[in-house]
Amino acid sequence: MAEIKLLFDGKDISMRPTSVLRGPETVRAGRPVSFVALAGNHKVGRHSLVLRLGSHHLLVDPGLSSGEKINFNGGRHGGNVDVMLLTHAHLDHVGALPAAIKRYPNARVYATPETKALCLQMVRRKTSLSEHEIRYLEDKIQSLVYRREMEVGRGIRFHFIPAGHILGSASIVVTSPEGNFLLTGDYSNEPRGVIPQFISPDCDFRAVISETSFVGMEATAFRRSFRRLVEKIGRAAEQHKPIVIATDPLGVLQEAAMLLPPLQAKGLLPEFTYAIDPNLWESFLTYRHYYRGLEQQPGQDHYLFTLAQSARPPVIENGLPYCYLVGPGNLNDNFPKTVVQDILRAGGLLFAEDRYSLDLIARRTSWDNGGEAVVDQIRQFDFGNHISEVALRWTIRNQQPGTAVLIHGTAADIARFVRTFPRPSQRFVVPRVGEEIAI
């Protein structure tokens, strides 16, 4: 039997026939199709890629990471970008959008309405763009709701489907005479009760281009983490302890916090009031605005959240505790830090995602040099919003694409992941940054 090959970093690495899937190549007449990863590659970081179908080029997610040089000239695609597609509003996916628009001023830019709103907030908060430049960006981004098809040209169409990563996140389905293509972006098929999760489309794909950030990492079910969070918050509220929830704008812990008021309305959680730091204000309003159209919670009212425009926690009335929501990055700022320290001095608890180290949070909130005074008052939770390794394996087996392109993750983890497939049926590609690969 001939050796099975795995394209890794653009090179063929010989494998034993039973260890790696590589099915027969399907040759299709028509325009050449290729893929260029402009970022990513063996780590979780900036995300950006180009899909080329003949003379048409789709730029997906002009992301930005700290310290990285922006380069949109990967492969041979040159300056001819027809459309830019934004999968969601995290900076590692949209941070270089202003530079990309300047580089390709004639390209059309599409995002879901939710992503557009959140993207403008992120750009306003995290960049030095003027209001005039932000208004230009707002005019440039066209809103496109899930499953509404848009034509790129010459039989090439695309539409967004829910990705389940954050509010408005989208995976992209591209259809063409040369075949169908799925570009997942960051995605999750786990229902979280706030946003619609990713569901594999019922069609054949010539190629699936998938993020693999969590390959080799353990994933904790959202429901299990949320149940633990509710139990601990409920216990603290019963003891009349104030609470801090340290959550990023657009973070999964923010979604979890927004699920608490319905539980209070049903009597499943003690009553307490909420105060929100201004750095989270806009994203909370945007989430709340778009809840009405979400299918995952029919008949449930998510407008129960008490949003305080003042950053100061409300006066405790009738002995009720309160919950202060603040971004972990703002714990270094004098005012939020002072409020959090007051809460912790009063015996309150701080809840945060475990991607922030215990020592980091303690240093930012403690009133002594070592942070030892608050470590025992911090509770951490694992809230994942990326596809798990098990779910990714199921997705590829279910879709059975001719080519599976894997982005992010370590070389060793991805190689091990590919070896878990039982028989040759797909070609797996792990591209180098800037390398153009036919698919």
N, C-alpha and C positions, 0 to 999 in steps of 0.2 A: 504494500500500500504506500502511496506517495506520502511524503511528509506534509503535515499541516502547518501552515504559516500564520503567524500573527504579525500584522503590521504595527510596529511599536516605534514611536518616534521616527516614523518614515522608513524604518529598516525592517527587513524580514528576520525574525528570530525563530529558528527551527524548534518545533515542538513535537512530541510524540503524538501519533494519530488520536489517541484517546483523551488527550489533555486539553486541546483547544479547538473551538469550533471554527471552521472556515469552509463554507459551502461553495458550490460552483458559482463563478461570476456570471451574472446575467447581462448580456450585451444587448443594449437597446439602441435602435436607430434614432437619430435626431441630434439635437444640440448637445455639446459636451456639458457635463455637470461636474462641478468641483466644489470643494470646501476649503476655507482658509480659517484657521484659528488665529485671531489677532492677539489673544491673551489666554490665560488659563494654564494648562499643561502641568500636570503633576503636583498641583497645589490648589488650595482654595484661595482665589484671588480675583483679579479683574476679569470680567467676562466680555468678550467681543468676538464676533465671527462674521464671515461673509459666505453666503451661498451663491454660487454662480451657475446660471443656466443659460448657456450660450452667451449672448451679449448683455444679458440682464443680471444685475447684481443686487442682492438683498443684504444690507448691513444690519445685523442683529446686535443690539445692546452695546452702544459705545460706552463701555464702563471705564472706571478710573480707580486706581489704587495709589496710595501715598508713595511718592518716590519713583513711580514708573513714568517713563517717557511715552507720550502718546504717539502711536504710529498706525495709521489706517491704510498703509500701503502694502499689506501682506499679499503674497502671491503675485499674480499678473492682472489683478482686477483693475488696477489703475485708478482713474478718477471718475469712472462711470458707475455711480451708485444710483439705482432707480428709487429705492425706498429704504428707509430706516425703520426698524421695528423694535419697540421697547417692550420687554417682557414684564418688567416691574420697576418700582421706583427706588430700589436700593442703589447707593452711589456706585458700587462696583459694577453696576449694569448701566447706569445713565450719567455718571459723573462727568464724562467727557462729551456729553451731547452738544454743548455749545461749540466746542472745537470741531466736532464732526459736522455740524451744520455749516460752520464757516468753511470747512474743507469741501463739502458737497452742498452748495447752496440751492441747487435745483432738485435735490432729492426730496421726495415726500416722506413725512414722518408720521407714524401711526402708533397709537397706544390706546388701551381701554380708557374710558372716561375717568375711572378711579386712579389709574396709573398716571394719567396726565395731571390730575389735581395734586396727587402726592409728589410727583416729580417736580412740579413747580415749587412746592413747599421746600423740598430738599435743596433745590438749586438756590432758592432765596436764602435759606439758612446757612448753607455750607460753602457758597461761592461768593465772590466779590462782584458779581454782575450788577449793573445798574438796573433800575426799574424799567428803563427803556429797553434794555437788552432782554429782560425777563418777559416783558410784554411781547417782544418779537418772538421769543421762544414759545409763548402761549399761543400766538397766532399760527406758528409753524406746525405745532403738534396737532394732528387731526384725531379726534376721538372715534374709536371704532368698537362697537359693542361685541360681545362674544358671539361667534358663529355667523356674523355678517361678512359675506365674502367681498373681497376687493381685488380688482385686476391689476397686475403689474404690467402685463403686456404680452401679446402673442401667445395666448393660451395659458399664461402663468397666473394663478390666483392664490390668494392666501386668506386665512381667517384665524381668529384667536379662539382658543378654548380655555376654560378655567385650569389654572395650574396648581392652585391650592397652597401657594407659598406665602403670600401676603394679600391684602385687599387689592383687587384689580390685576393680580399676577396672571400671566397668560403663557400658555404654550402655543406654538405656531404650527399650523398645518398648511403646507404649500402643495398645491396640485398643479400638474403640468402634463403635456403629452409625453414627457420623458419619465413620468412616474410621480408618486406622492412622496413627500418628505415631512418628517416630524422633527421640529426643533423644540426641545422641552423647556429650555431655560431652567431656572430653579423651580422645582416642583415637588409636590407631595400628594399621595393618594389617600392620606389619612383624614377622615372627617374630623373637624375640630369644632363644629357648631357655630362658626362665625362666617366662614367663607366656603364656597363650593370647592371640593377637592378635585384633583386631576382624575379623569377617567379615560382610559385608553380608547382612542377613536376606533370605530369599527370599519377599518379599511386596510388595504395592503400598502406597505411603504417600501419604496426603493431604498431609503436610508432613514435611520433614526439617529439624530444627533442629541445625545443626552449628557446632562451633567452627572458626575459620579462623585460628588463631594463626600458622601457618607459611606462609600465603599471602604470596608475595613474598620468601620466605626459602629459602635452599638447605638441603637436607636430606641428611645423609650416612648411608649405609646402616650399620646397626648391625654387621653382620658384618664390613664393611671396617674400621670403627673397632676392633672387638673383636680382629680379627686383628693390627692394629698394636699394640694394647695387649699382647697375649700375646707378640708378638715382642720388644718392648722390656723387658717384665718378665722374660722368659726370658733375655735377654742380660744383664740386671742380676744375676739370680740365679746365672748361670754365673760371673760375676765376683765372686760373694759380696758383692754390695752390698746393704745394707738398703733397704727400699722403704717409702714412705708412699703410701697411696691415700686422698686427701681426697675423701670422698663424703658427700653429704647422706643422712640417713635417707629412704628411699623414692626415692632417686635411681637413675638408670639405671646409673651407675658402680657402685653397690652391687650391682645385679644382675650386672654383668660380673664383679665380684670374686667373687661366689658361684659363678660358672662355672669358676673356676680350679682348685679341688680335683679335680673329675672329670678335668681334663686332666693333673693330676699323677698321679692314680691310673692313667691309661693310659700314663704315661711320656712324655707330649707336652710336659711342662713340668717344670723342675727342682724338686726338693723344697725347701720352706721352710715355716716355721711362721708362724702368724698371731696377732696380738694385736689386740684390738678395744677402742676407747674406750667407756666406759659410755654416752655419748650415743647410740651406735648399737646398743647391746646388745639392747634390746627389739625393735627393728624387724628385726634379724637373726634373732632367735629366732622371730618371727612368720612371716617369710619361710620359714624352715626348717621350721616346723611345717606350713605349708600346701603345701609342695612335693609331698607324697605324692599329693595329689588333682589335681595339674596334669597335663593331657594332653599337653603339648608335649614332655616328656622321659620317655617310657615306658621302664622298665627301667634307668634311670640313677639312681645314688645321689647325692643332694645333701646327705647327712648327714655328709660328710667334713670339713666346715668345723670347724676347731679354734677354739673361741670361748674367749677368756681373759677371765674376769670382772674380773681386775685390769687396770688401764689400762697398767701398765708392760710394755713389750715383753719377751718371754721371753728367758731367757739363751740365747745362741747356743751350741748343743751340736754337737760334731763339725764345727765350721766352717760350719754351715748358715746362710744368711741368714734374715731374717724380714721379714714384711710387717705394718705398723702401719696400721690403718684408723681414720680420725678424720674428723669432720665439719668442713668448711671454716669454718663459723661458730665452731667451738671452737678454732680456731688462735689466737684472741686470748686464750684462757684460759691461765693461767700454766703449768699442768702439761703439757697436750698440746703447747703451743708449745715448752716445754723439750725434750720428747722428740723432736719433729720436728727441732728445731735440732741435737740430738745426732746424729740420723740423717744430716742433710745435712752436718754437719761431718765425718762419717765417709765422705763421698763418695757417700752414697745418693741416690736419686731420688725425686721427688714426682710423682704422677700425679693429674690433676684434669680435670674437664670444662671445656671452653673458654668456658662461660657465665660463669665467674669470670675476670676479667682477670688477665693475667700479673703486672701491677704489684701488684694487690690481694693475690694469694697471696704474692708476694715480700715485700711489706711485713709481712705477718702472720707470716712464718717467718724472716725474715733477722735476723741479730744485729748488723747495722749499720743506719744510718738510711735508706739509699737502697734497700736490698733487692737491690743489684747482686751481692752475694756468692752468691745462690742462684738467680738467674734461669736460669742455664745448667743447673741441675739439675731444672727443672720441665718436665714433659711434659704437654701438653694434648690432649684428645680431644673430638670432637664426637659426643655420644650423644643422638640425638633420640628422643622418645617421644610426639610429636604427629603427626597426619596430615599428610603432605606435600601440596603443592599438586597434584602429579600424581595422587596417590591420592585426594584430595578430588574432583578433577574426575571421575575414574573412578567414584567412589561415587555422585555425583549423577547421572551419565549412566546408571549401572546401575540405580539405584532409580527414576529418573524421577518424582520427587514432583510434585504439583501446585504446591506452594510450597516453596522452599528458603530457610530463614532462616539468615543468616550472622552469627555473633557473633565479636567480637575482630578484630584486624587493622586496618590503616589503610584509610581510605576509598579512596585511590588504588589500593592493591593489590587490594582487593576489586572495585572497578569494572573494573580490567584483567582480573581473573580471570573475571568474568561475561562479558566480551566474547569470551572464547575459545570459547564454546559456538557450534556452527555454525548452529543454526536454532532458532526459537522453540518451546519446549516446556514451559518452567517459568516460574513467577513467582519472582523473587528479591526478598528483603526484607532490608534492613539496618536494624534498629530503633534508635531512640533509647532511652536509659535511661528507664524509667517510661512509655513509650508503649505503649498497648494496640493490637495490630494483629490484625484478623480473618485467619484462615488457613483 
